[in-house]
Structure formats: C-alpha cells, structure tokens
Amino acid sequence: MYELPIKERKHFYQLDSLRGLAALAVVLHHWHIFWILMPHSRYVAFVMQLLPFRLLIAGHSSVMMFFVLSGFVLSLPQVAGKRVVYIGYLIKRVCRIYLPYLFALGVALLGCWKWHGLHEYGAWVDNAWIEAPQWKYVEQHLLFLGDYNPGRYNVSFWTWCRKCAYPWSFPWYAR
C-alpha cells in the first residue's frame, strides 16, 4: 500500500471547519426534532424554519456534505496518480467504519430487545424499536442486502449503511 511521506501529506484545515459546522448542524437537527415534539414549542419550531436559522438544522444536507468530503479525501491518492492497494484500503475501511458499526448495531439490538414496543419518546424514536429483533432483519443489517429499513434498530443507521456499503468499490470508480 502506498502512503505519502509525512512531508508530502497535505491537511486541508478548511475541511475540518466544514466537518465541524456539518456536525453541529446534525446535532442541532436532532435537538430540533425532539424540541418540536414539546407542546410549547410551536413558536420556536416556526422560527427555526426561517433562514438563516434553517441552515442551523439542515441535518440531512450536512450528512450529504460528509459524504462529499469523504469522497474527496478518498480520491486524493488516485488524483495524485498513486497506486492504491485494494486489500490495504479495504482493511482500513473495515476497521474504521464497519467494526464501529457492528458495535453500534449490537448496542442497538440489546436496547431493542429490552425496550421494544415502548411509546414514550415520540414518533421519531418509536419507529425504531417497534418489535423485538428478528434474525432476518439483523442479517440484512449485517450484510446491507435486501429491501429493508436501515433505521429499524437505530435511526442514524441510514448513514452507516451508505458509509459501509458504497466505499468498498471506491478505488475502481475513482480512477
């Protein structure tokens, strides 16, 4: 596997700023979802829908920004004309994304097994743990195969499914 020497590595500090702003927007988006469920929050919910406040709660758009930034960073070796050894790339992606996903899935399955069917936190949360875990759905979550609901056990898994499933082929289509 090819790695740039320390002197030749370039760090894009501007991307760190974009990632930070996008992360803040995702956090505020989730806060907003819970906030609008409160009975006294109509006015705040209305104000948050107006520009420039709307940009503060643009969670979905911010996740898309993360995907674009990831694609940019993953493409840098190919753009520089460097040969990427696929097995090394694959091992890094599995360790960086899939293993933490498996841990998060395990925690979500334990929570679903213990607390499925509760209706105490609003529709957004209640849609995740409707029923006890079933092997056919767990298998789909493990392999990212089938026509399934990625938010069945954790509402944020829709992003993980894309982060885990798509980058495996990236070295081929980034050429």
Contacts in CASP RR format, 6 or more apart in sequence:
PFRMAT RR
TARGET T0000
AUTHOR 0000-0000-0000
METHOD contacts of the structure
MODEL  1
MYELPIKERKHFYQLDSLRGLAALAVVLHHWHIFWILMPHSRYVAFVMQL
LPFRLLIAGHSSVMMFFVLSGFVLSLPQVAGKRVVYIGYLIKRVCRIYLP
YLFALGVALLGCWKWHGLHEYGAWVDNAWIEAPQWKYVEQHLLFLGDYNP
GRYNVSFWTWCRKCAYPWSFPWYAR
1 84 0 8 1.000
1 85 0 8 1.000
1 87 0 8 1.000
1 88 0 8 1.000
1 89 0 8 1.000
2 77 0 8 1.000
2 82 0 8 1.000
2 83 0 8 1.000
2 84 0 8 1.000
2 85 0 8 1.000
4 82 0 8 1.000
15 69 0 8 1.000
15 72 0 8 1.000
15 73 0 8 1.000
18 65 0 8 1.000
18 69 0 8 1.000
19 66 0 8 1.000
19 69 0 8 1.000
21 62 0 8 1.000
22 59 0 8 1.000
22 62 0 8 1.000
22 63 0 8 1.000
22 65 0 8 1.000
22 66 0 8 1.000
22 69 0 8 1.000
23 62 0 8 1.000
24 56 0 8 1.000
25 55 0 8 1.000
25 56 0 8 1.000
25 57 0 8 1.000
25 58 0 8 1.000
25 59 0 8 1.000
25 61 0 8 1.000
25 62 0 8 1.000
26 59 0 8 1.000
26 62 0 8 1.000
26 63 0 8 1.000
28 56 0 8 1.000
28 57 0 8 1.000
28 59 0 8 1.000
29 57 0 8 1.000
29 58 0 8 1.000
29 59 0 8 1.000
29 60 0 8 1.000
29 62 0 8 1.000
32 45 0 8 1.000
32 48 0 8 1.000
32 57 0 8 1.000
33 124 0 8 1.000
34 124 0 8 1.000
35 41 0 8 1.000
35 44 0 8 1.000
35 45 0 8 1.000
36 44 0 8 1.000
36 45 0 8 1.000
37 122 0 8 1.000
37 124 0 8 1.000
47 53 0 8 1.000
48 54 0 8 1.000
48 56 0 8 1.000
48 57 0 8 1.000
63 159 0 8 1.000
66 159 0 8 1.000
67 162 0 8 1.000
67 163 0 8 1.000
70 163 0 8 1.000
70 167 0 8 1.000
71 170 0 8 1.000
71 174 0 8 1.000
74 167 0 8 1.000
74 170 0 8 1.000
74 174 0 8 1.000
75 170 0 8 1.000
75 174 0 8 1.000
77 84 0 8 1.000
78 84 0 8 1.000
78 171 0 8 1.000
78 174 0 8 1.000
78 175 0 8 1.000
84 171 0 8 1.000
86 171 0 8 1.000
89 170 0 8 1.000
89 171 0 8 1.000
90 168 0 8 1.000
93 167 0 8 1.000
93 168 0 8 1.000
97 160 0 8 1.000
97 163 0 8 1.000
97 164 0 8 1.000
97 167 0 8 1.000
98 164 0 8 1.000
101 157 0 8 1.000
101 160 0 8 1.000
101 163 0 8 1.000
101 164 0 8 1.000
102 142 0 8 1.000
104 154 0 8 1.000
104 157 0 8 1.000
104 160 0 8 1.000
105 138 0 8 1.000
105 141 0 8 1.000
105 142 0 8 1.000
105 153 0 8 1.000
105 154 0 8 1.000
105 157 0 8 1.000
108 128 0 8 1.000
108 153 0 8 1.000
108 154 0 8 1.000
108 157 0 8 1.000
109 133 0 8 1.000
109 138 0 8 1.000
109 153 0 8 1.000
111 129 0 8 1.000
112 128 0 8 1.000
112 129 0 8 1.000
112 132 0 8 1.000
112 133 0 8 1.000
112 153 0 8 1.000
113 132 0 8 1.000
113 133 0 8 1.000
115 129 0 8 1.000
116 129 0 8 1.000
116 130 0 8 1.000
116 131 0 8 1.000
116 132 0 8 1.000
116 133 0 8 1.000
117 126 0 8 1.000
117 129 0 8 1.000
117 130 0 8 1.000
117 131 0 8 1.000
118 126 0 8 1.000
118 129 0 8 1.000
119 126 0 8 1.000
120 126 0 8 1.000
124 155 0 8 1.000
125 155 0 8 1.000
127 151 0 8 1.000
127 155 0 8 1.000
128 151 0 8 1.000
128 152 0 8 1.000
128 153 0 8 1.000
128 154 0 8 1.000
128 155 0 8 1.000
129 153 0 8 1.000
130 152 0 8 1.000
133 153 0 8 1.000
137 148 0 8 1.000
137 149 0 8 1.000
137 152 0 8 1.000
137 153 0 8 1.000
139 145 0 8 1.000
140 146 0 8 1.000
140 148 0 8 1.000
141 148 0 8 1.000
141 150 0 8 1.000
141 152 0 8 1.000
141 153 0 8 1.000
141 157 0 8 1.000
144 161 0 8 1.000
144 164 0 8 1.000
144 165 0 8 1.000
150 157 0 8 1.000
150 158 0 8 1.000
150 160 0 8 1.000
150 161 0 8 1.000
151 157 0 8 1.000
151 158 0 8 1.000
END
